[in-house]
């Protein structure tokens, strides 16, 4: 039996910050001690003196694209999960637009096999919806799969679900969480035609948020909310990007009782359209990064409970794939290695509280997805933990990136916190720059 004592930490957990220690036996948190009240009879194999350090639950990222299988020239489960644990992310939920598409039970289980063999973090994989696979969606075991992903906007292959009858069937018949990418395709195409007619085909990046504007997002998100309301479905709208969409979400219910929830990504909180001039296609995402007013509305909504979780939409591309005008450059970018320290930087700057960051990146994803025994520092829970130094800075540079694609929109940025150690199921997987190549995460499970 392995026994680890992490002592004298500043623990941020369940809306509290307090001095304390955590005892881990094998993969489980055994005890949480406040102050110096440690059991004197403890005999630990490893003692970590965490004086002056922050101890947090490991972050849970509910939206990543790790590109395996089929798109591994961009990234893979091994490389991107290494970056995840280096950033304090101990669990992830990965998207179905790989090659082949994850739209059958067979393809889904193939990804779980890859995860068990190669992932440093705990993992789950979405089943993807199409206009013709409702019968496959009915076969999903909701205790073993995080959710069904519906692209209500353009996507890879045939994953755009634009058939109203099919969408109604999904929302009516699927009892588990339905996660949606909401952008109205007709609005996007009309906007694109409008700006091409005015300015030609070579549109610079500044046109991206005009083509994929707030109206495109609102039309699709409101349609999804209407469907979920009609059929009493569990809807989770991913990467909310506009102030206009805030009217669709309430904040009066506890998260466990909400049927309609939302997510915001780090890049929509950090950047605005004024940053396109500096970063160009490096910050091209779908949905687009929009105005400063939208960014501030998202921050306010996260603080007041209208937005429920923070994720990354980590989506690596090679730099050559990010070249060209706004109609040609690939959308998406790598973020998972620095998402937590970026959010903690915003907390230090007074945008959020530290407790709010932990709530939205650790507790809330666990509650929303009903993840079993993760997301909190509690006795009986899996020991997914991250230790950070709030007095040691992190400067993002090409040479310290773990992404397969080898770049980050944060390059050159200095954050005021550093991830020191990450434990996954009680195993020290990341230790001050060193990855333990022998550690593997586990498949996430969910309560119904």
Secondary structure, DSSP 8 states (H G I E B T S, - for coil): --EEEEEEEEEEETTEEEEEEEEEETTEEEEEEETT---TT---SEEEE-TTEEEEE-EEEEEEE--TTT-TTT--HHHHHHHHHHTTEEEEEE-S-SSS-S-SHHHHHHHHHHHHHH-SSEEEE-EE--TT-HHHHTT--TTT---EEEEES--STT-B---HHHHHHHHHH--S-EEEEE--HHHHHHHHHHHHHHH-S---GGGHHHHS-HHHHHHHHHHHHHHHHHHT--EEE-S---SGGGGG---SS-GGG-SEEEEEEHHHHH--GGGHHHHGGGG--SS----HHHHHHHHHHHHHTSS-EEE--EE---GGGG-SSTTTS------TTTHHHHHHHHHHTTSS-HHHHHIIIIIHHHHHHTBTT-SS--TTSB--EEEEETTS-EE--GGG---TT---TTTT-EES-EEEEEEETTEEEEETTEE-TT----B--B--
